Amino acid sequence: MSEHGGTQAIALKVGITFQAMSYGTRVPAEHAPTVARLAGLTPHDVRPDVFGPSDTGPVVEECAA
């Protein structure tokens, strides 16, 4: 995030307070796509509780027992 000006700059770009981001509160779901884009992530990475798990992780095959 530092290449985008850090937490305060990202908070300003998405229209939430620096305090909201710095206290570890969750990014509001409507801002997750913007925060993800600015941080080089996906919305799934920012809010997996809303967008589901990211499908960019490693593929793990289940073993048949």
WOBELGI-V752455 format. One record per pair of residues at least 6 apart in sequence whose ideal C-beta (glycine too) atoms are under 7 Angstrom apart, sorted by sequence separation. I is the first residue (numbers start at 0). J is the second residue. D is the distance in Angstrom with one decimal. If there is no record, write none. Layout:
# WOBELGI-V752455
i->I j->J d->D
i->I j->J d->D
This chain:
# WOBELGI-V752455
i->0 j->6 d->6.4
i->3 j->9 d->5.9
i->10 j->16 d->6.2
i->35 j->41 d->5.4
i->47 j->53 d->6.9
i->10 j->17 d->4.7
i->35 j->42 d->4.8
i->43 j->50 d->4.6
i->26 j->34 d->5.0
i->42 j->50 d->4.6
i->43 j->51 d->6.1
i->0 j->9 d->6.0
i->10 j->19 d->6.8
i->35 j->44 d->6.3
i->43 j->52 d->6.3
i->44 j->53 d->5.5
i->7 j->17 d->4.5
i->10 j->20 d->4.6
i->32 j->42 d->4.9
i->35 j->45 d->4.7
i->43 j->53 d->3.8
i->6 j->17 d->6.5
i->9 j->20 d->6.9
i->31 j->42 d->4.5
i->34 j->45 d->5.4
i->15 j->27 d->6.8
i->41 j->53 d->5.6
i->6 j->20 d->5.0
i->31 j->45 d->4.5
i->41 j->55 d->6.6
i->6 j->21 d->5.9
i->15 j->30 d->6.4
i->31 j->46 d->4.4
i->13 j->30 d->4.2
i->28 j->46 d->5.7
i->31 j->49 d->6.7
i->26 j->45 d->5.6
i->31 j->50 d->6.8
i->13 j->33 d->4.9
i->26 j->46 d->6.3
i->12 j->33 d->6.8
i->13 j->34 d->6.0
i->25 j->46 d->6.8
i->28 j->49 d->4.6
i->9 j->34 d->6.1
i->12 j->37 d->6.5
i->9 j->37 d->5.3
i->3 j->37 d->4.8
i->0 j->38 d->5.2
